[in-house]
Amino acid sequence: MFTKEKNMDARIAFGNSLSEKRRESGFSQEELGLKIGKSSNAVSRYENAENTMDVHTFAKTVNALKASPYELLKDLEVPEPDSKIVSLFFQIQRLDKNKKSLHYQWWNPCLIIWQVFKNLSLALTYKI
């Protein structure tokens, strides 16, 4: 889980990568801002870890800098995985091939039955 300190460290690492990549690309903060639809002040706040980008601005920035997302995110610390998801993943991996296919064979009919009951419920509700 991210603490405030780790979150700030991530923002600083991202800001440093952004600043470095912007300079390598030969853009001023104002030029990059124009390309991504933000002010030079906004770019400065991203680089100085005072603000975070939304995903759309991030995509525009990656395209403007002709960079991969990895280049801007490479210095970020990898978050710890959720233990419940990891446990579920390993439980699925431990199933033998026959049991896995059995689970998948039951899943599709269950979805179909659920859809039938849902449609029946709608029909009864709206007297279709």
C-alpha positions in Angstrom: 0.0 0.0 0.0 1.3 3.5 -0.8 2.0 5.8 2.1 2.2 9.6 1.6 6.0 9.4 1.6 6.1 6.7 -1.0 3.5 8.5 -3.1 5.7 11.7 -3.0 8.8 9.6 -3.9 6.9 8.3 -6.9 5.9 11.8 -7.9 9.4 13.1 -7.6 10.8 10.1 -9.6 8.2 10.7 -12.3 8.9 14.5 -12.3 12.6 13.9 -12.7 12.1 11.5 -15.6 9.7 13.9 -17.3 12.1 16.8 -17.0 15.0 14.7 -18.3 13.0 13.4 -21.3 11.7 16.8 -22.1 15.2 18.3 -22.2 16.5 15.3 -24.3 13.6 16.0 -26.7 14.7 19.7 -27.0 11.4 21.1 -25.6 11.0 24.0 -23.2 8.2 23.6 -20.6 6.1 26.1 -22.7 6.6 24.0 -25.9 5.7 20.8 -24.2 2.7 22.5 -22.6 1.4 23.6 -26.0 1.8 20.1 -27.4 -0.2 18.5 -24.5 -2.7 21.3 -24.1 -1.4 22.5 -20.7 0.4 25.7 -19.6 4.1 25.9 -18.9 3.2 26.3 -15.2 1.3 22.9 -15.3 4.4 21.2 -16.9 6.5 22.8 -14.2 4.2 21.5 -11.4 4.4 17.9 -12.9 8.2 18.1 -13.0 8.5 19.5 -9.5 6.1 16.8 -8.0 3.5 19.5 -7.1 0.8 17.9 -9.2 0.0 14.6 -11.0 -1.1 14.0 -14.5 -4.3 12.3 -15.5 -4.0 9.3 -17.9 -5.0 11.4 -21.0 -2.4 14.0 -20.3 0.2 11.2 -19.7 -0.7 9.7 -23.1 -0.4 13.1 -24.8 3.0 13.6 -23.1 4.4 10.2 -24.2 3.3 10.9 -27.7 4.7 14.5 -27.7 8.1 13.3 -26.4 8.1 10.3 -28.7 8.8 8.2 -25.7 7.5 4.9 -24.3 5.5 5.0 -21.1 8.3 3.0 -19.6 10.8 5.7 -20.1 8.8 8.1 -17.8 7.8 5.4 -15.3 11.1 3.4 -15.1 12.3 5.0 -11.9 9.1 4.4 -10.0 9.1 1.8 -7.2 7.0 -1.3 -8.1 4.1 -1.5 -5.6 3.7 -4.6 -3.5 1.2 -7.0 -5.1 -2.2 -7.6 -3.4 -1.8 -10.9 -1.4 -5.4 -12.0 -2.2 -4.8 -11.7 -6.0 -1.4 -13.5 -5.7 -3.0 -16.3 -3.7 -5.8 -16.8 -6.2 -3.3 -16.8 -9.0 -1.3 -19.6 -7.4 -4.4 -21.6 -6.6 -5.4 -21.5 -10.2 -1.9 -22.5 -11.3 -2.0 -25.5 -9.0 -5.1 -26.9 -10.6 -4.3 -29.5 -13.1 -5.3 -29.1 -16.7 -8.5 -31.1 -16.4 -9.8 -29.2 -13.4 -9.1 -25.9 -15.1 -11.0 -26.9 -18.2 -13.8 -28.2 -16.0 -14.1 -24.8 -14.3 -14.2 -23.1 -17.7 -16.8 -25.6 -19.0 -19.1 -24.7 -16.1 -18.6 -21.0 -16.3 -20.2 -20.4 -19.7 -23.5 -22.3 -18.9 -23.7 -20.4 -15.6 -23.5 -17.1 -17.6 -26.2 -18.3 -20.0 -28.5 -19.4 -17.1 -28.0 -16.0 -15.4 -28.8 -14.2 -18.6 -32.0 -16.2 -19.0 -33.2 -15.5 -15.5 -32.3 -11.8 -15.9 -34.3 -11.6 -19.1 -37.2 -13.5 -17.5 -37.1 -11.1 -14.6 -37.3 -8.1 -16.9 -40.1 -9.7 -18.9 -42.2 -10.3 -15.7 -41.4 -6.8 -14.4 -42.4 -5.0 -17.6 -44.9 -7.7 -18.7 -43.3 -8.0 -22.1 
